[in-house]
Amino acid sequence: MKWTDAEDIGIALAEKFPGVDPLTIRFTDLRERVLALDDFDDDPKTSNEPRLEAIQMAWHEEFTDQ
């Protein structure tokens, strides 16, 4: 997965961290959680606030659908 795969990352985060409300996670912590995903393979330096926000929103959508 790459930073641009917000939906896939959101699903993976929801599976790895069930019950965690992504809106309570700071972007610095969110970035670290994304980098720790087994299937994530992108340059850590290319993360930015809009990408992290998209990931957070995708994760939040999964969280609210549970």
C-alpha positions as a Markdown table, in Angstrom:
| # | Residue | x | y | z |
|---|---|---|---|---|
| 1 | Met | 0.0 | 0.0 | 0.0 |
| 2 | Lys | 1.0 | 3.6 | -0.7 |
| 3 | Trp | 0.1 | 6.8 | 1.0 |
| 4 | Thr | -2.5 | 7.4 | -1.7 |
| 5 | Asp | -4.3 | 4.2 | -0.9 |
| 6 | Ala | -6.4 | 5.8 | 1.9 |
| 7 | Glu | -9.3 | 3.4 | 1.7 |
| 8 | Asp | -7.1 | 0.3 | 1.9 |
| 9 | Ile | -5.1 | 1.7 | 4.7 |
| 10 | Gly | -8.2 | 2.7 | 6.6 |
| 11 | Ile | -9.5 | -0.8 | 6.3 |
| 12 | Ala | -6.2 | -2.3 | 7.5 |
| 13 | Leu | -6.0 | 0.1 | 10.5 |
| 14 | Ala | -9.6 | -0.7 | 11.5 |
| 15 | Glu | -8.7 | -4.4 | 11.4 |
| 16 | Lys | -5.4 | -4.0 | 13.3 |
| 17 | Phe | -6.8 | -1.5 | 15.9 |
| 18 | Pro | -10.5 | -2.5 | 16.4 |
| 19 | Gly | -12.4 | -0.3 | 18.7 |
| 20 | Val | -10.0 | 2.7 | 18.4 |
| 21 | Asp | -11.7 | 5.9 | 17.3 |
| 22 | Pro | -9.4 | 7.3 | 14.7 |
| 23 | Leu | -10.6 | 10.8 | 15.4 |
| 24 | Thr | -8.8 | 10.5 | 18.8 |
| 25 | Ile | -5.4 | 9.8 | 17.1 |
| 26 | Arg | -2.9 | 12.6 | 16.5 |
| 27 | Phe | -1.5 | 12.7 | 13.0 |
| 28 | Thr | 2.0 | 11.9 | 14.3 |
| 29 | Asp | 0.6 | 8.7 | 15.9 |
| 30 | Leu | -1.5 | 7.9 | 12.8 |
| 31 | Arg | 1.6 | 8.2 | 10.6 |
| 32 | Glu | 3.5 | 5.7 | 12.9 |
| 33 | Arg | 0.6 | 3.3 | 12.8 |
| 34 | Val | 0.5 | 3.4 | 9.0 |
| 35 | Leu | 4.2 | 2.8 | 8.8 |
| 36 | Ala | 3.8 | -0.2 | 11.0 |
| 37 | Leu | 1.3 | -1.9 | 8.7 |
| 38 | Asp | 2.8 | -5.1 | 7.2 |
| 39 | Asp | 1.5 | -4.3 | 3.7 |
| 40 | Phe | 2.6 | -0.6 | 3.7 |
| 41 | Asp | 5.4 | 0.1 | 1.4 |
| 42 | Asp | 6.0 | 3.7 | 0.6 |
| 43 | Asp | 8.5 | 6.5 | 1.4 |
| 44 | Pro | 7.8 | 7.8 | 4.9 |
| 45 | Lys | 9.0 | 11.2 | 3.8 |
| 46 | Thr | 6.1 | 11.6 | 1.4 |
| 47 | Ser | 3.4 | 11.6 | 4.0 |
| 48 | Asn | 1.6 | 14.9 | 4.5 |
| 49 | Glu | -1.4 | 16.3 | 6.3 |
| 50 | Pro | -3.9 | 15.9 | 3.4 |
| 51 | Arg | -2.9 | 12.3 | 3.0 |
| 52 | Leu | -3.1 | 11.5 | 6.7 |
| 53 | Glu | -6.5 | 13.3 | 6.9 |
| 54 | Ala | -7.8 | 11.1 | 4.0 |
| 55 | Ile | -6.5 | 8.0 | 5.8 |
| 56 | Gln | -8.1 | 9.1 | 9.0 |
| 57 | Met | -11.4 | 9.7 | 7.3 |
| 58 | Ala | -11.3 | 6.3 | 5.6 |
| 59 | Trp | -10.5 | 4.6 | 8.9 |
| 60 | His | -13.3 | 6.6 | 10.6 |
| 61 | Glu | -15.8 | 5.4 | 8.0 |
| 62 | Glu | -14.7 | 1.8 | 8.8 |
| 63 | Phe | -14.9 | 2.5 | 12.5 |
| 64 | Thr | -18.5 | 3.8 | 12.3 |
| 65 | Asp | -19.6 | 0.9 | 10.1 |
| 66 | Gln | -18.6 | -1.7 | 12.7 |
